[in-house]
Amino acid sequence: MNADDIRILDVLPHRYPFIMIDKVTGFENSKWARGYKNVTWNDWFVSEANPFMPHMMVVEALAQLGGFATMDETGISFLSSLNQVEMHEWAQPGDRLDLYFEVTKRKRGFLLGKGLATVGDRIIVKAEEIVSYTPKQV
């Protein structure tokens, strides 16, 4: 399966308004995934008082992208912890937020990865440790 065949809503359990990925542009199972989010004025978290995508929504987008790097897993994955997260600049309406998630370790239902979100050459969020958990299905 390649990135053009992927339907985001078939992989992730998230639905509007909490889906944070617009397109998956590539992935290698158990290794990495790439995608993007177009930030618009129509996003529920953007307003005149808050004219940017909050950094924690960017972290959520990276965690959601991690689901595409591990599509051989079954079940819902829950974001369980973060470490060494650096929040730099802001993604604003009109920006394409490029996302990259890399799997660093998998063990007993836990996935450890790192993520990078950029707009052009500007780093928005860099996370050295994103941990999610997939409980065994009964």
N, CA and C atoms as an extended XYZ file, in Angstrom:
414
Properties=species:S:1:pos:R:3:atomname:S:1:resname:S:1:resid:I:1 pbc="F F F"
N         0.847       -1.176        0.000 N   MET     1
C         0.000        0.000        0.000 CA  MET     1
C         0.893        1.239        0.000 C   MET     1
N         0.540        2.221       -0.818 N   ASN     2
C         1.316        3.467       -0.821 CA  ASN     2
C         0.469        4.606       -0.273 C   ASN     2
N         1.106        5.755       -0.098 N   ALA     3
C         0.448        6.903        0.539 CA  ALA     3
C        -0.770        7.379       -0.241 C   ALA     3
N        -0.782        7.210       -1.571 N   ASP     4
C        -1.927        7.649       -2.362 CA  ASP     4
C        -3.166        6.790       -2.109 C   ASP     4
N        -2.957        5.558       -1.623 N   ASP     5
C        -4.063        4.647       -1.352 CA  ASP     5
C        -4.655        4.827        0.050 C   ASP     5
N        -4.019        5.623        0.882 N   ILE     6
C        -4.414        5.764        2.285 CA  ILE     6
C        -5.608        6.703        2.428 C   ILE     6
N        -6.591        6.256        3.153 N   ARG     7
C        -7.695        7.120        3.581 CA  ARG     7
C        -7.523        7.324        5.073 C   ARG     7
N        -7.269        8.558        5.468 N   ILE     8
C        -6.971        8.879        6.861 CA  ILE     8
C        -8.070        8.375        7.793 C   ILE     8
N        -9.316        8.552        7.415 N   LEU     9
C       -10.421        8.150        8.279 CA  LEU     9
C       -10.563        6.634        8.395 C   LEU     9
N        -9.931        5.885        7.502 N   ASP    10
C        -9.933        4.419        7.613 CA  ASP    10
C        -8.883        3.927        8.607 C   ASP    10
N        -7.877        4.757        8.903 N   VAL    11
C        -6.790        4.352        9.788 CA  VAL    11
C        -6.987        4.901       11.197 C   VAL    11
N        -7.320        6.173       11.297 N   LEU    12
C        -7.453        6.819       12.609 CA  LEU    12
C        -8.889        6.757       13.118 C   LEU    12
N        -9.054        6.634       14.429 N   PRO    13
C       -10.406        6.666       14.993 CA  PRO    13
C       -10.936        8.093       15.148 C   PRO    13
N       -10.085        9.088       14.977 N   HIS    14
C       -10.472       10.493       15.166 CA  HIS    14
C       -11.421       10.949       14.060 C   HIS    14
N       -12.280       11.886       14.411 N   ARG    15
C       -13.210       12.475       13.459 CA  ARG    15
C       -13.217       13.986       13.662 C   ARG    15
N       -13.871       14.690       12.751 N   TYR    16
C       -13.994       16.127       12.865 CA  TYR    16
C       -14.619       16.439       14.221 C   TYR    16
N       -14.127       17.411       14.930 N   PRO    17
C       -13.117       18.405       14.562 CA  PRO    17
C       -11.705       18.064       15.045 C   PRO    17
N       -11.464       16.809       15.467 N   PHE    18
C       -10.181       16.510       16.083 CA  PHE    18
C        -9.213       15.751       15.193 C   PHE    18
N        -9.480       15.669       13.914 N   ILE    19
C        -8.506       15.071       12.994 CA  ILE    19
C        -7.516       16.174       12.622 C   ILE    19
N        -6.233       15.936       12.822 N   MET    20
C        -5.219       16.987       12.661 CA  MET    20
C        -4.309       16.762       11.463 C   MET    20
N        -4.654       15.841       10.589 N   ILE    21
C        -3.840       15.554        9.402 CA  ILE    21
C        -4.722       15.701        8.168 C   ILE    21
N        -4.226       16.399        7.162 N   ASP    22
C        -4.963       16.518        5.904 CA  ASP    22
C        -4.530       15.482        4.876 C   ASP    22
N        -3.258       15.112        4.897 N   LYS    23
C        -2.745       14.187        3.869 CA  LYS    23
C        -1.525       13.454        4.411 C   LYS    23
N        -1.443       12.162        4.143 N   VAL    24
C        -0.244       11.368        4.404 CA  VAL    24
C         0.486       11.264        3.071 C   VAL    24
N         1.722       11.746        3.031 N   THR    25
C         2.455       11.790        1.758 CA  THR    25
C         3.430       10.634        1.591 C   THR    25
N         3.688        9.896        2.658 N   GLY    26
C         4.575        8.743        2.556 CA  GLY    26
C         4.719        8.071        3.906 C   GLY    26
N         5.087        6.791        3.880 N   PHE    27
C         5.332        6.063        5.119 CA  PHE    27
C         6.096        4.780        4.814 C   PHE    27
N         6.780        4.283        5.812 N   GLU    28
C         7.395        2.966        5.771 CA  GLU    28
C         7.021        2.313        7.091 C   GLU    28
N         6.275        1.215        6.992 N   ASN    29
C         5.720        0.599        8.185 CA  ASN    29
C         6.794        0.263        9.213 C   ASN    29
N         6.510        0.609       10.461 N   SER    30
C         7.388        0.411       11.616 CA  SER    30
C         8.627        1.292       11.580 C   SER    30
N         8.668        2.286       10.669 N   LYS    31
C         9.842        3.156       10.576 CA  LYS    31
C         9.505        4.641       10.625 C   LYS    31
N         8.672        5.146        9.706 N   TRP    32
C         8.421        6.580        9.630 CA  TRP    32
C         7.131        6.863        8.860 C   TRP    32
N         6.670        8.102        8.999 N   ALA    33
C         5.525        8.591        8.217 CA  ALA    33
C         5.693       10.090        8.009 C   ALA    33
N         5.198       10.572        6.867 N   ARG    34
C         5.241       11.985        6.519 CA  ARG    34
C         3.848       12.420        6.079 C   ARG    34
N         3.495       13.644        6.439 N   GLY    35
C         2.202       14.173        6.035 CA  GLY    35
C         2.158       15.671        6.249 C   GLY    35
N         0.958       16.243        6.122 N   TYR    36
C         0.835       17.679        6.358 CA  TYR    36
C        -0.569       18.046        6.823 C   TYR    36
N        -0.652       19.235        7.386 N   LYS    37
C        -1.904       19.860        7.811 CA  LYS    37
C        -1.899       21.271        7.257 C   LYS    37
N        -2.922       21.636        6.521 N   ASN    38
C        -3.091       23.018        6.072 CA  ASN    38
C        -3.819       23.771        7.172 C   ASN    38
N        -3.177       24.779        7.730 N   VAL    39
C        -3.786       25.570        8.794 CA  VAL    39
C        -4.647       26.646        8.140 C   VAL    39
N        -5.920       26.712        8.550 N   THR    40
C        -6.850       27.674        7.943 CA  THR    40
C        -7.618       28.426        9.029 C   THR    40
N        -8.252       29.512        8.613 N   TRP    41
C        -9.112       30.264        9.525 CA  TRP    41
C       -10.334       29.442        9.923 C   TRP    41
N       -10.657       28.396        9.180 N   ASN    42
C       -11.802       27.547        9.497 CA  ASN    42
C       -11.521       26.536       10.591 C   ASN    42
N       -10.249       26.352       10.965 N   ASP    43
C        -9.931       25.421       12.051 CA  ASP    43
C       -10.524       25.945       13.355 C   ASP    43
N       -11.117       25.069       14.139 N   TRP    44
C       -11.826       25.467       15.359 CA  TRP    44
C       -10.931       26.138       16.390 C   TRP    44
N        -9.630       25.886       16.339 N   PHE    45
C        -8.713       26.443       17.335 CA  PHE    45
C        -8.110       27.780       16.910 C   PHE    45
N        -8.445       28.264       15.720 N   VAL    46
C        -7.927       29.542       15.215 CA  VAL    46
C        -9.026       30.597       15.321 C   VAL    46
N        -8.656       31.762       15.838 N   SER    47
C        -9.593       32.882       15.921 CA  SER    47
C        -8.796       34.180       15.809 C   SER    47
N        -9.484       35.298       15.775 N   GLU    48
C        -8.774       36.579       15.734 CA  GLU    48
C        -7.948       36.776       16.996 C   GLU    48
N        -8.448       36.298       18.122 N   ALA    49
C        -7.707       36.427       19.381 CA  ALA    49
C        -6.552       35.422       19.475 C   ALA    49
N        -6.637       34.329       18.734 N   ASN    50
C        -5.634       33.262       18.749 CA  ASN    50
C        -5.329       32.870       17.296 C   ASN    50
N        -4.602       33.728       16.547 N   PRO    51
C        -4.433       33.515       15.097 CA  PRO    51
C        -3.310       32.541       14.730 C   PRO    51
N        -3.271       31.384       15.395 N   PHE    52
C        -2.254       30.379       15.100 CA  PHE    52
C        -2.736       29.019       15.586 C   PHE    52
N        -2.040       27.969       15.191 N   MET    53
C        -2.342       26.623       15.659 CA  MET    53
C        -1.596       26.408       16.968 C   MET    53
N        -2.295       26.119       18.065 N   PRO    54
C        -1.616       25.902       19.341 CA  PRO    54
C        -0.598       24.760       19.244 C   PRO    54
N         0.503       24.918       19.932 N   HIS    55
C         1.572       23.916       19.866 CA  HIS    55
C         1.097       22.519       20.261 C   HIS    55
N         0.204       22.412       21.234 N   MET    56
C        -0.259       21.081       21.630 CA  MET    56
C        -1.116       20.433       20.549 C   MET    56
N        -1.766       21.208       19.712 N   MET    57
C        -2.485       20.639       18.571 CA  MET    57
C        -1.485       20.114       17.534 C   MET    57
N        -0.338       20.781       17.426 N   VAL    58
C         0.723       20.311       16.533 CA  VAL    58
C         1.274       18.989       17.060 C   VAL    58
N         1.477       18.894       18.368 N   VAL    59
C         1.933       17.629       18.972 CA  VAL    59
C         0.906       16.532       18.710 C   VAL    59
N        -0.370       16.846       18.828 N   GLU    60
C        -1.421       15.872       18.537 CA  GLU    60
C        -1.355       15.421       17.081 C   GLU    60
N        -1.089       16.332       16.167 N   ALA    61
C        -0.950       15.971       14.753 CA  ALA    61
C         0.210       14.998       14.565 C   ALA    61
N         1.331       15.245       15.248 N   LEU    62
C         2.474       14.329       15.161 CA  LEU    62
C         2.115       12.956       15.710 C   LEU    62
N         1.394       12.922       16.832 N   ALA    63
C         0.984       11.647       17.425 CA  ALA    63
C         0.028       10.900       16.493 C   ALA    63
N        -0.909       11.618       15.863 N   GLN    64
C        -1.810       10.973       14.916 CA  GLN    64
C        -1.038       10.407       13.731 C   GLN    64
N        -0.042       11.141       13.266 N   LEU    65
C         0.774       10.661       12.151 CA  LEU    65
C         1.498        9.369       12.522 C   LEU    65
N         1.848        9.221       13.800 N   GLY    66
C         2.485        7.990       14.257 CA  GLY    66
C         1.656        6.748       13.961 C   GLY    66
N         0.338        6.897       13.887 N   GLY    67
C        -0.529        5.768       13.542 CA  GLY    67
C        -0.259        5.216       12.152 C   GLY    67
N         0.240        6.049       11.254 N   PHE    68
C         0.536        5.605        9.891 CA  PHE    68
C         1.902        4.937        9.797 C   PHE    68
N         2.754        5.202       10.773 N   ALA    69
C         4.058        4.538       10.810 CA  ALA    69
C         3.932        3.144       11.408 C   ALA    69
N         2.775        2.836       11.977 N   THR    70
C         2.571        1.538       12.645 CA  THR    70
C         1.242        0.929       12.253 C   THR    70
N         0.920        0.938       10.990 N   MET    71
C        -0.388        0.460       10.553 CA  MET    71
C        -0.571       -1.038       10.720 C   MET    71
N         0.478       -1.789       11.030 N   ASP    72
C         0.306       -3.219       11.265 CA  ASP    72
C        -0.284       -3.501       12.642 C   ASP    72
N        -0.279       -2.493       13.524 N   GLU    73
C        -0.897       -2.631       14.849 CA  GLU    73
C        -2.413       -2.547       14.692 C   GLU    73
N        -3.135       -3.200       15.577 N   THR    74
C        -4.585       -3.085       15.554 CA  THR    74
C        -5.043       -2.384       16.817 C   THR    74
N        -6.114       -1.668       16.708 N   GLY    75
C        -6.675       -1.002       17.865 CA  GLY    75
C        -6.320        0.458       17.927 C   GLY    75
N        -6.923        1.127       18.894 N   ILE    76
C        -6.726        2.549       19.097 CA  ILE    76
C        -5.461        2.769       19.899 C   ILE    76
N        -4.678        3.721       19.478 N   SER    77
C        -3.450        4.081       20.192 CA  SER    77
C        -3.701        5.356       20.985 C   SER    77
N        -3.260        5.357       22.233 N   PHE    78
C        -3.456        6.504       23.110 CA  PHE    78
C        -2.125        7.191       23.377 C   PHE    78
N        -2.081        8.498       23.201 N   LEU    79
C        -0.900        9.275       23.543 CA  LEU    79
C        -0.704        9.173       25.046 C   LEU    79
N         0.461        8.681       25.482 N   SER    80
C         0.639        8.463       26.916 CA  SER    80
C         1.667        9.380       27.559 C   SER    80
N         2.697        9.797       26.834 N   SER    81
C         3.647       10.735       27.438 CA  SER    81
C         4.471       11.440       26.371 C   SER    81
N         5.060       12.551       26.801 N   LEU    82
C         5.924       13.367       25.950 CA  LEU    82
C         7.166       13.733       26.739 C   LEU    82
N         8.290       13.796       26.076 N   ASN    83
C         9.532       14.267       26.690 CA  ASN    83
C        10.316       15.075       25.669 C   ASN    83
N        11.048       16.039       26.156 N   GLN    84
C        11.931       16.855       25.331 CA  GLN    84
C        11.200       17.448       24.129 C   GLN    84
N        10.111       18.135       24.427 N   VAL    85
C         9.328       18.807       23.385 CA  VAL    85
C         9.743       20.266       23.357 C   VAL    85
N        10.161       20.723       22.189 N   GLU    86
C        10.565       22.122       22.003 CA  GLU    86
C         9.520       22.803       21.126 C   GLU    86
N         8.996       23.902       21.622 N   MET    87
C         7.996       24.668       20.880 CA  MET    87
C         8.649       25.959       20.424 C   MET    87
N         8.703       26.152       19.127 N   HIS    88
C         9.423       27.286       18.564 CA  HIS    88
C         8.457       28.338       18.032 C   HIS    88
N         8.287       28.372       16.737 N   GLU    89
C         7.453       29.396       16.107 CA  GLU    89
C         6.010       28.915       16.010 C   GLU    89
N         5.153       29.736       15.399 N   TRP    90
C         3.736       29.428       15.271 CA  TRP    90
C         3.371       29.105       13.821 C   TRP    90
N         2.456       28.166       13.650 N   ALA    91
C         1.850       27.909       12.343 CA  ALA    91
C         0.562       28.725       12.285 C   ALA    91
N         0.405       29.533       11.238 N   GLN    92
C        -0.725       30.440       11.115 CA  GLN    92
C        -1.578       30.068        9.904 C   GLN    92
N        -2.805       30.591        9.850 N   PRO    93
C        -3.645       30.324        8.686 CA  PRO    93
C        -2.903       30.677        7.395 C   PRO    93
N        -3.012       29.766        6.432 N   GLY    94
C        -2.300       29.918        5.167 CA  GLY    94
C        -1.024       29.090        5.120 C   GLY    94
N        -0.559       28.599        6.275 N   ASP    95
C         0.655       27.782        6.335 CA  ASP    95
C         0.330       26.316        6.071 C   ASP    95
N         1.260       25.656        5.411 N   ARG    96
C         1.209       24.193        5.295 CA  ARG    96
C         2.177       23.665        6.346 C   ARG    96
N         1.660       22.965        7.319 N   LEU    97
C         2.451       22.402        8.405 CA  LEU    97
C         2.910       21.017        7.988 C   LEU    97
N         4.192       20.883        7.660 N   ASP    98
C         4.752       19.592        7.263 CA  ASP    98
C         5.106       18.801        8.512 C   ASP    98
N         4.704       17.528        8.521 N   LEU    99
C         4.850       16.672        9.688 CA  LEU    99
C         5.704       15.455        9.356 C   LEU    99
N         6.569       15.071       10.307 N   TYR   100
C         7.392       13.874       10.151 CA  TYR   100
C         7.435       13.145       11.481 C   TYR   100
N         7.146       11.852       11.462 N   PHE   101
C         7.200       11.012       12.655 CA  PHE   101
C         8.111        9.830       12.360 C   PHE   101
N         9.038        9.568       13.274 N   GLU   102
C         9.959        8.451       13.125 CA  GLU   102
C         9.843        7.523       14.328 C   GLU   102
N         9.652        6.242       14.069 N   VAL   103
C         9.587        5.246       15.128 CA  VAL   103
C        11.004        4.970       15.612 C   VAL   103
N        11.201        5.046       16.931 N   THR   104
C        12.518        4.743       17.485 CA  THR   104
C        12.533        3.420       18.248 C   THR   104
N        11.357        3.002       18.763 N   LYS   105
C        11.308        1.752       19.518 CA  LYS   105
C         9.858        1.290       19.658 C   LYS   105
N         9.656       -0.023       19.672 N   ARG   106
C         8.341       -0.609       19.922 CA  ARG   106
C         8.522       -1.753       20.916 C   ARG   106
N         7.671       -1.774       21.941 N   LYS   107
C         7.780       -2.837       22.927 CA  LYS   107
C         6.477       -2.989       23.696 C   LYS   107
N         5.907       -4.196       23.707 N   ARG   108
C         4.733       -4.553       24.505 CA  ARG   108
C         3.583       -3.550       24.394 C   ARG   108
N         3.239       -3.180       23.207 N   GLY   109
C         2.129       -2.264       23.004 CA  GLY   109
C         2.493       -0.788       23.052 C   GLY   109
N         3.718       -0.472       23.470 N   PHE   110
C         4.158        0.915       23.525 CA  PHE   110
C         4.941        1.255       22.263 C   PHE   110
N         4.718        2.450       21.783 N   LEU   111
C         5.439        2.967       20.625 CA  LEU   111
C         6.181        4.221       21.070 C   LEU   111
N         7.471        4.251       20.824 N   LEU   112
C         8.287        5.423       21.118 CA  LEU   112
C         8.743        5.992       19.787 C   LEU   112
N         8.518        7.282       19.604 N   GLY   113
C         8.914        7.926       18.367 CA  GLY   113
C         9.303        9.364       18.603 C   GLY   113
N         9.810        9.978       17.542 N   LYS   114
C        10.120       11.399       17.609 CA  LYS   114
C         9.458       12.079       16.424 C   LYS   114
N         9.175       13.374       16.603 N   GLY   115
C         8.452       14.079       15.565 CA  GLY   115
C         9.005       15.465       15.309 C   GLY   115
N         8.753       15.942       14.104 N   LEU   116
C         9.174       17.273       13.702 CA  LEU   116
C         8.070       17.889       12.864 C   LEU   116
N         7.694       19.118       13.219 N   ALA   117
C         6.692       19.874       12.465 CA  ALA   117
C         7.341       21.167       11.999 C   ALA   117
N         7.258       21.434       10.699 N   THR   118
C         7.888       22.619       10.129 CA  THR   118
C         6.934       23.325        9.173 C   THR   118
N         7.211       24.603        8.973 N   VAL   119
C         6.581       25.382        7.910 CA  VAL   119
C         7.747       25.945        7.117 C   VAL   119
N         7.935       25.419        5.910 N   GLY   120
C         9.125       25.796        5.144 CA  GLY   120
C        10.357       25.349        5.901 C   GLY   120
N        11.286       26.270        6.150 N   ASP   121
C        12.491       25.920        6.901 CA  ASP   121
C        12.393       26.312        8.381 C   ASP   121
N        11.203       26.755        8.814 N   ARG   122
C        10.995       27.139       10.214 CA  ARG   122
C        10.505       25.944       11.029 C   ARG   122
N        11.179       25.660       12.129 N   ILE   123
C        10.735       24.602       13.031 CA  ILE   123
C         9.613       25.151       13.900 C   ILE   123
N         8.498       24.431       13.937 N   ILE   124
C         7.354       24.810       14.758 CA  ILE   124
C         7.401       24.027       16.072 C   ILE   124
N         7.469       22.704       15.977 N   VAL   125
C         7.568       21.832       17.147 CA  VAL   125
C         8.534       20.708       16.838 C   VAL   125
N         9.377       20.409       17.819 N   LYS   126
C        10.294       19.275       17.729 CA  LYS   126
C        10.103       18.457       18.998 C   LYS   126
N         9.808       17.168       18.848 N   ALA   127
C         9.584       16.288       19.991 CA  ALA   127
C        10.542       15.110       19.890 C   ALA   127
N        11.391       14.971       20.881 N   GLU   128
C        12.359       13.869       20.898 CA  GLU   128
C        11.743       12.567       21.384 C   GLU   128
N        10.621       12.651       22.116 N   GLU   129
C        10.019       11.439       22.654 CA  GLU   129
C         8.499       11.585       22.728 C   GLU   129
N         7.820       10.864       21.847 N   ILE   130
C         6.365       10.780       21.867 CA  ILE   130
C         6.047        9.306       22.125 C   ILE   130
N         5.348        9.028       23.202 N   VAL   131
C         5.030        7.651       23.560 CA  VAL   131
C         3.524        7.448       23.465 C   VAL   131
N         3.124        6.397       22.771 N   SER   132
C         1.709        6.040       22.720 CA  SER   132
C         1.568        4.570       23.062 C   SER   132
N         0.366        4.205       23.464 N   TYR   133
C         0.089        2.842       23.917 CA  TYR   133
C        -1.116        2.297       23.192 C   TYR   133
N        -1.006        1.059       22.722 N   THR   134
C        -2.122        0.364       22.101 CA  THR   134
C        -2.464       -0.829       22.966 C   THR   134
N        -3.568       -0.778       23.702 N   PRO   135
C        -3.936       -1.917       24.542 CA  PRO   135
C        -4.327       -3.116       23.668 C   PRO   135
N        -4.090       -4.297       24.189 N   LYS   136
C        -4.467       -5.502       23.447 CA  LYS   136
C        -5.977       -5.573       23.322 C   LYS   136
N        -6.438       -5.949       22.152 N   GLN   137
C        -7.878       -6.070       21.903 CA  GLN   137
C        -8.366       -7.408       22.428 C   GLN   137
N        -9.554       -7.418       23.015 N   VAL   138
C       -10.124       -8.649       23.568 CA  VAL   138
C       -10.928       -9.361       22.520 C   VAL   138
